[in-house]
Amino acid sequence: MLKKLIDGLFRGGSDNAEEMPATEHRGYLITPDPQDAGGQYRVSGWIRKPVAQGETLEHRFERSDTVGSRESCVELILRKAERYIDDVGDDMFKR
């Protein structure tokens, strides 16, 4: 149990052994990272934007939404990330 917890911390708490493929939306790359939430999956992932000279900006997002199936969660992650990109754009990278 402790090993699973530690492994989850180093992988961002995800049950993904490896990162899922990214989906492009308006020049941004959305990488779903559904989090195991006790039999359901929490909406979370990465939004990245490649910029000059190989640099990439990235924004981690997590929502309180949970979904019963991993596939449905990935679909919801993509929809929410696309909407967030459309609403906020590059401002998401400002700190």
Secondary structure, 3 states (H helix, E strand, C coil): CHHHHHHHHHCCCCCCCCCCCCEEECCEEEEECCEECCCCEEEEEEEEEECHHHCEEEEEEEEEEEECCHHHHHHHHHHHHHHHHHHHHHHHHCC
